[in-house]
Amino acid sequence: MTGLSLADFSLPLREPLGTAKGAITSRDGWLVGVDRDGQRGIGEATPLPGWTESHDECDETLRDLADSWPGVPDRETPAARHGVTLALHDAQAREADVPLGRHLAGPDAPVADSVPVNATLGDAPVAETVDRAESAVDAGYGTLKLKVGVRDPEEDVERIRAVRDAVGAGVTLRADANGAWDYTTARDVLVELAEIGVEYVEQPVPATELGALSSLRGRGVGVAADESLAEYSVREVVEADAADTLILKPMALGGPESTLRAVGKARTAGVSSVVTTTIDGAVARAAAVHVAACLPGDRAHGLATGDLLAEDVGPDPVPVVDGRISVPTGPGVVGDSFDSLVWDG
């Protein structure tokens, strides 16, 4: 190992994002460059309050590491760990002249050429939600996710039913409650969503209520754990029988390899996984696409998040076309596309 380099960035969001620590208006982080005896690799560390260490903690970890290289941040700083481990995997994949997904999966495991992604419709009133749904389907999306929990539960059910009526039975619907409901409300709403035909509801009850999540399963609608994975390990959530599906964010889990380990743990217990982001920059977003390509099946992932940024670190290497993202085919994450942002020559 011959060095670690950092390039900071601040990417404004199109709309403020509410987090457990308050609203944020930008995604601030670092491109992390490593040089493995002449072979370069790039990662990204973009902390998000409530999901990872703070920005200051990530900054301190990365700068301490730059002074004492080589090394890998511990699991208490997952965003910093993501940045460094992704850069190392990128360097290894570039050296082997294979895409990151192939490097992660190994030579024989199947890796998809493209992955389907869901469109997120937000929490607008009924008519606007239906318009957004129809536009998304016209754009090629086969899976739609609606935000719920801000409005009255009956209104949320009405919104979802209206979308189902508008798009038909061939489109997959998901809902994301962000932990907004109590157990009784969630139980009653799930009964109605089962009649409509909803694949799953993300975090129907607060993150710490694993027992309630477990009790909500088996009601005709899947239960997906999202924010619970910021409070508990994958093992704890799986052992509590708290989810049918895990919503996995590589930035919060410490990198692509640890995310695939989480997928494996979940699969062993009969729990499926969906890969998403913490509204990351282009490098981490592209890496998450590679991770999703390693998962079995053709299930939609939550990777259509680039449009939430008003600016990015560079051109989007993983745009959505007809509801799918093509997996980059060059070596590593995206070849040397972003090297000039970290190194001068």
C-alpha positions, 0 to 999 in steps of 0.5 A: 500500500502506498497511500490514501487520498481524500477529496471532499464534496458537498452535493445540494439536494433538490429538496431538504431531507428529514433525518433523525438529526434534523433536516439536511440540504446537502450530502457532504462527504469524500471521495477516497482514493487508495494506491495499492503499489501503483494500482488506484481505486476510488471509494466514497464516504458520505455519512448520514445522521442517524444511519452512520457516524457523524460528518465530523467523526467520519472526517476525523477517522479518514484523516487519521487513517491517511496519516497512519495508512494502511488500515481499515476503519472499524465498524463504528464508522461505517461511512468511513469504512465504506469509503476505504473498503470500496476503494480497495475493492475497486483497485483489486477489480481494476487490477483484475480487469473485471467489473466490481460485481464480478470481483465481489461475486467471484468467477462462477456466480451469476451477475446481472447485466442490469437491475430493475429499480423502483420509482418513489412517488412521495406522499402527495394527495391522491390525484397527484400520486396517481399522475406520478404513478402513471408517468412512472409506468409510462417511463418503464418502471414496473415497481412503485413505492409510495410514502405513507404515514404522514397522512391519515391512514385511511387517506394513505389506503385511498392513495394506494388503492387509486394507484392500483386502479390506475396502473393495474395488477401488473405493477408491483406496489410498495409502501414506506411508513418510516416507522410512523404507525403504532402496532394497531394502526399498522395491523389494520392498514396491512389488512387493507393493503393485502386486499389491494395487493402490496408487496411489502411495507417498509418499517410500519412501526418504529425501528426499535419495535422488533416484536411488533414487526414480527407480529405483523408478518404473515398478514398478506403483505410483507414486512420490510425492516429499514430503520431497524437496521440502524438500531440493530444488527442484521443478525438481531433483526433476522433472529427476531423474525422481524422481517420478510425483507431487509432494506440494505444500505451499503453506506450504513453497513460499511461497504459492498462486501459487508452488504453481501454478507448481510444478504447471505445471512438473511437468505439463510434465514429465508429473508430477502434483501433489497439494496438502496442508498443513503442518497449517495454520490455517483461513486457509491451509487454505482457501487450499490448497483454492482452489489444489487447485480450480485443478488439472485432474481430480478427484484426491483432495488431502491437505486433510482436516487440520483435525481434527488441530488441537484448536483453530483460529483460527475456525470451519472454512470448509472442512469435509469432507462426504462425502469432499469439500471445497466451495470457498468461493464468497465473494470472496477466501479466505473473504471477511471472516470473519477480519478481526476477528482482525487489525483492530479495526474 
